């Protein structure tokens, strides 16, 4: 038998509340909130919940499992007089409104990537498992007017990796603490067989989108095999003679992720395995830089969805990202002894930097130009700070935060995190979303409640591009950037040598009075605590494994 052990573990989650009942056709609904046995039993002394579709608009219930989950639901049935299987309609939802929506047209409700709306047969005196999908809410409806549905138990099956969490973060701002944990949980849910983009829609490996996710994994979990497995899957599908996913920027992100992975884990055997692909890709990339420093990357020229169609922003951002990729690739080639390719990267970088920078056609492109060294950090700050967090995206917001930290604008970055990512939490989010705009929240209802009459549906009424309405993913790993950012910049932990053998401690508390936490390394976690003193200075306490040298504490 050719079999392998799954890296994933199942956990059983009980519903926490009943959000909605149809006005007719539901009896003994509270039975579904009682302690579950996880087994059909004889007799069922607690009684069954009965859903009866004999009355129009009758026989439906909506359950809340308390937080976003990835996995399945299990529905248990009792002994009934009629031994035949009974049909029931099941609808998963990341929001209440999605779970209540009709499939096929209502605010773009659909079954892409994971079936979230279907009619299934429940066995007599047994259990039916339905899924997988990404969800928090479950609606169950009787569909046959002549066949009432009896249910004794409903439970969710949460499926994710059972892995240690050596990274941590806490400070005197509880909102930032919650945001750090939410970002960590968002990525954890997406660490399935491979590192996915989303658990409902985009259950796929998108390497460009992985960079914030991988940064969060480094900060929270340390090494995990899901990262190299996903990178290797990409190489098997897309040769270096093509762009990853048909997107030139995603090939650049592959290089940047490889560099970050090397710096965090120093796995020489893995880096050696990337040699041929990396060198061929870098040589190809240099051919898209002319003698005057203009880049001509073809394919889908893409940064993130909010800048899609803004040619000036995309052009600015791609040149900056190409510089970042060349610099990262050159460093990897130095480590591999590929001096000729390293020199090609350095020459391409020099030519790319000889043209003047763009004016900053978006916050995203300005942030990349700052990070690539095209614009002095302070010179780009006015563009990033204009109108506060307006114009951020959940993906590229991470690089805006990185650019603000580079410019020493820690308080501004913390404010953006609190307003923008915290804005999702204010409306019921337990994971971070594919995209978000604070303007959407004006006169909008929460995602964990029925939308009141006269108010906007925050899930179904918004979104754009590929994520219109209910196709919008409410658990997207690329949105986890604040978790990595808080660990890297507030705790101030920077790897200067591969594997963290030399680490710089440079905390940026910003508005905070204190912050503490831990950061994984191959030698064990490094622990820090920083406290602001009466004179404004920062007192730091650092505990590090013996193999780690601390370069600087400030």
N, C-alpha and C positions, 0 to 999 in steps of 0.2 A: 504494500500500500504506500503510495506516494503522498505523504501528509506532512504538514508543518504545524507548529504551535502558533496560535494567534498572539500578537503582542498586545491585544486589547482585552479588557476586563469588563464584565457586566455588573452593574449595581441596580438594585431595585428601588424605585422611587414611588412613593404614594402620593395621590392627589392631595392638595392642601385645602382646596375650597371649591365650591360650586359657583361658577360665575353667572350662569344663566340656566333657566329651565323654560321649556315651552309652557304656555299658560294652561295647556291641557295635555293629558296623556302621559304624565309622569307620576309614578308612585314610589315612595320609599327611597328617594334620591340619596338621603343621608347615609344609606347603607354603604355607598361607595367611598365614604370618608372614614369608615371604621378600619381598624387594624386588619390587614390582609394576611391570609395564610399562605398565599402563593400556590394554592392547590384547590381544585374542585373537590368538594366533600359531600358526603351523605351522612346525616341530613344537613341542610344549610340553615342552622338555627337563627342566624341573624337576619334572615329574610333577603329577598332580592329586590334590586331596583327594577321596576317594570316600565318599559317604554312602549306605548301603544299608539300606532299610527291610524287607528280607526277614525279619529277625528282629524279633519284637515288642520295643518299647521301644528299637529300634536306629536308627542313622543320624542323630544329632543333634549339633550343635556350637554352643558359645556363645562369641562373640568380644567382646573389650573394645577400644574405640578410645581409651581413656585419659582421656577427659574428655567432658563433655556437649557435644553438637553439635546444630545444626539443619541439616537437609538430607535427603540421600538416601543409599542404598547402591547400589553397582554390583557385580554378580556376573558374572564372566567364565567362559565354558565352553570346553572344548577340542573338537577333532575326535574324534568317537566313531563306533563302528560303526553305531549307530542314529541316523539323521539327524533323527528326530522331536523336537519340543520336549519337555522333561522338566519335570514339576511339582515344586515345592518349596515348603515352608511357611517363611515369614519372619516373625519376631517382633522388633519393636523394644522396647527397655526403657530407662527412665531409671535403673532399678536392675537388679541381677542377678535378683532375685525377680520383677520385672515381666516381664522377658524370658522367664522360665521358666513363667509363669502361663498357664492355659488361658483363652481368651476366653469371656465370657458367664457370669459368676457367681463365678469364683474371685477373691475379695477385690476385687470391683468392677472387674475387668479389662475394658476396653472399647475401642471404636474412635472415641470422640467427637473431633470436630474434625480428627483425622488418623488414617488407617488405620495401625494398628501391628501387626496380626496378619492375614495373608492368605496364601492359596496362589496362587502365580504360576507361569507357564510360563517356563522358561529356554530360550533359543534354542540351536540347535546351532552351535558355533563362533562365539560372539558375546558380547554383553553385554546384561544387563537392568538397568534403573534402577528402583529401588523407593523410594517415599516421595512427599512429604516427611513428616518428623515431627521431634520432639525426642527424642534418644536418646543413650545412651553404649554400650549393649550390643546385640548382634544375635545372635539364635538362628536357625539354619538347620536344617531337618529334611527328609529324604526322606519322601515320602508314598505313593509307589506301590511296593508290594513287588516288582513286576516290573521296576522302572526305577531302578537305582542312579543317583545324581546325581554327576556329575563337575564339580568346580569348580577352576579354575586360580588365580583371584585374587578377592579381595573388598576393596573400598575404600569408605570413606565420602566423601561430597561435602559438605563444610561450606559453607553458603551464608550470607554476611553482608556487611555494608557494609565496603568497603575504604576506611577513612577515617583521617585523622590522629588521634593521641591526644596532644594537647598538655598535658593534665592529668596530674599524677603525684603520688605520695605515698610517703614512706618515713620510717621512724623507727627507734629502737633496739629496738622490739618487733616481731619477725618475724611474729608471729601477726596483729597489726593490719595489717601490710603485706599479708599474704596475704588478709585479709578485704577490704581496699580493692580489690585486684586482682580478687577473686572477684565482688564487687558490680559492678565495671566490666564484667567479662566477661558476667555475667548479663544486664545491660541490652543490651550489644552484640548478643548473640544474638537479643534481642527487637526489634531495630531492623531489621525486615524491610520489606516494601512500606509498612507503617504501623508504628506503635509498638504492639507486642502486649503482652498480659499474660503469656502463656506460650507456649512453642514446641511443646509437645505438646498440652495442653488449655488453652483460652482463647487461641486464636490470633485474638484479637479486640482491638478498641480499646475500652478501658474508661477513660474520662477520669479518674474518681476515683482509679483505681489508678495513673494515669500520673504523679501528682505526685512520688512518690519517684524514679521513673524519669527524669523531666525534670530533677529536681535533680541526679541523677547525671550525666546527659548534660551539663549546664552545667559540672560539675566536671571531667569527663574529656575530653569531645569538643568542648565549646563549642557553637557553632551547628551544627545539622544540620536539614535540611529535613524529616526525618521527624516532628519535633515540630509545626510549623505545619500540615503535611499532615494529621496525625491530629486536631488541633484543628478544622481546617476540615471534615474528614469528619464530625465530630460535629455541627457546625452545620448541615450539609446534611441530616442525618438527623433531628435533634431541634430543632424551632423553639424560640424563647425562651418560647413559651406552654406548653411541656411541660418535664418534667424530663429531663435527659440520662440515657438508659438507664432511665427511670422512677424514678430515685433522686434525691431533692432535693439530697442532699449532693454528688452528682456535678456538678450545675450550679454549686454553690459552688466545687468544686475547679477547674472550668473557669475561673472568674474568677481564682482564686489563681494558677493556672498562667500565665494571660495576664499577670498582674502580674509574676511572676518572669521571664517571657520578656522583657517590656519592660525590666525592670531590668538584665538580663544583656546584651541585644542592641540595645536602643534603635532598633528598626526601625520608624520612624514610619509608613511606608506600610502595614506589616502592622497596626499598632495602629489606624490610620484605617479599615482594612477591617473591623475588629471593632466599630466605633462603634455601628451600628444594633442589632446583636444584643446587645451589652453593655448599652446603655442600656435596651432593652426588658426584658431579663432582670432588671436591677437594680431597675427600677420595679416589676416583678412581685414580686420578693422582698420589697420593703418593705411590700407589702400583707399579708404574713404576720406582721407585727409589730404587736400591738395597742398601745393608748395606755399600758398598764401595763408593756409590755416583754415580754409573753409571745409566743413564736413558735408558729406553727401550720402548719408545713410538712407537706404531705401526701405521698402516694405511699409508696414503700418507704423507711421511716425507717431509715437504715443508716449505721454507721460502719465496722466491719469484722466479719468472721464471728465471732470469739470474743465480741464484745459483743452479737451478734444474740440477741434475746430478753431481754436485760437492759434493760428499759425505762428505768430510772433513768439508766443509763450513756448510753444513746442520747439521752435528752432533754437531759442535761447537755452532751453532746458536740455535739449539733446546734445548741444555742444558741451555744456558743462558736465553732463553725465558721461560723455565720451572721454573727457579729461579724467574724471574720477575712475572710469574703467581702465584707462591706460595707466594711470598711476598705480592702481591696485594690481593690475596685471604685471607691470614692471617689477613691483616688489616681489610678487610670487616667482617671477622668472629669476630674480636675483637669488632667491632661496633655492631654486632648482639648478642654479648654475647655467641658465640659458641666457648668457650675456648678450648675444646678438639680438635676440628678441627684446630683451630689456632695453637695449639701446634704441631699437625701433620705437618702442613705447615712449621713451624719453623724448625722442625727436618729434614724434607726433604731438606729444603734449606741448612741447615748446612752440610748434607751429600753431596749434589751436589757441594758445594763449596770446599770440602776437596781434590778433584782431581785437578791436575794442569790444567791451561787453555790451549787452543789450540794456535797455532802460528798465527792464523788469516789467514784462507784459502781464505777469501774474505773480502772486506770492510764491507759487510753486517754483517758477523758473528763476525768480530772484534768489530763493533759498539755495537752489542748486548752484547758481553762479557764485554765491558766497562760499559754499562748501568746496567748490572747485578752485577757489582762489582767483576768480576772474574779477571780483569786486571786493574791496576792503570791507570787512564785516560791518563797521559802523555806517558805511555809505549805503548799505542795503536795508538798514533798520527802518527808515521811514516807510518804505514800501510794505514791509512785513507788519508794521504796527498800524497802518492806515485802517480805520474802521474796525479795530479790534480783531476778533476771530472771523469776521466776515470774509468769505472767499476761501476758507480752509476746506480741505477734503480729509476724510478719515484716513486715506492712504498717504498722501503727500503732506498732510499736516505734520507728520513725523519729521520731515526734513525742514519744515518751517521752524519747528521746535529746535532742531539741531543747529540751524543757522542762528537763531536767537541766542542759544547758549554760546556759540562761537563769538558772538558780539557782546557777551556779558549781560544780556537782557534776560536774566533768569526770572525776575518777577513777572515780566511780560509773558514769558513762556508758561509759567505757573498759572497765570490768569487765563491764558488761552485754554490750557488743559481744563481748568475748573469750569469755565463757561461752556466750552464746546463739547468736550467729552462728558463733562458733568451734566450738560443739557440733556443728553440721552438718558442718563440715570434719573433725572427729574421727571421723565415721562414714562418710567416703568421699565427701562432697559435693564437686563442682567448680563448682557454681552454687548459688544460694540458693533456698529452697523457698517454695511457696505459704503454708505454715504450718509451725510447729514448736513442740514443747513438750519441754523438757528431760526431763520425766518419761517421755517415750516411750523414752528411751535406756536405761532400766533393764532389764537382761537382754535387750538387743536386739542383733542382728547388724548388721554394716556393710552399706551398700547395694551395695558393690562385691564382695561375696562371697556364696556360697551360705549361707543362714541355717542355722547349726548346730542340730541337734536340741535341743529344749527351750528355744530362745531365741525372742524375738519378732522378727517381720519389721517393721523400722522403716518400710518403705514400705507394705506391704500390710495391716498390722494396725492402723493408726492413721488419723487424719484424721476430719473431721466435716463437717456441713453439705453443701456441694456437692463436697467433695474427700475423700470416703471411700475408703480403700484405694488401689488403683492409679490411681484417677482423680486422685489428688493430684499436682499438678504439682511437679516438682523443679527447675524453672527458671522462676521467676516474678519479673518485673522489679520489682514493688512491694517486694521483699525487699532491695533494694540500698541502703537508707537509710544504713548505716554509711559507704559510700564518700563520699556527699555530705557527711555529718556530719564525717568526719575532715578533709576538705578545708576545709570552712567553719569549723570550730571549733578543731581542733588547729593547722592552718596559720593560722587566724584571718583569713580573707579575706572581707570584707563589702563588698558594693557599696552605696554611699550615693547615687549618682546613676545614672540610666539609662545603660547601656552601660559602666559601670565607669570613667567619667571621674574619679570621686572614690571612692577605696577606703580603707577603714579596715583596718589590720592589727592584730589583737588576738588573739594566740595563746593557747590554753589547753592547755598541755602535760600538765597532770594529773600522772600518774606517770612521764611520759617524760623522758628526759635530753635528747633532741634530736628534731627533726622537720624535714623539708624537703620541698619539692615545688613544683609549678607549677599555675597556675590559668588557664584560657583567658579571654581578653577579646576584644572586637572588634578591638583594636589589637595583639594578640599576647599571649603568655602572660606572666603575672607570676610571678616566682620568689622564693621565700622560704626562709630557713633560720633556725631558732630553736634556741639552745642554752642549757641551764640552767647558770648560773654557780655557783661555790662558795658564794656568799652567798644563793643561791636566786633571784636575779634572772634574767631571760631576755634574752639578747643576740640580736638579730635582724639579719639581712642581707637586704635587699630589692632586687631588680632589676626594674624596671617599664618598660614602653614610655613614651616621652616624653609621649604623650597622656594618660597617667594621672597624676593627682595623689594622693599618699598623704596621707590626712587625719591619721593617727596611727599610730605604731609603739610598741608597748609590750610 
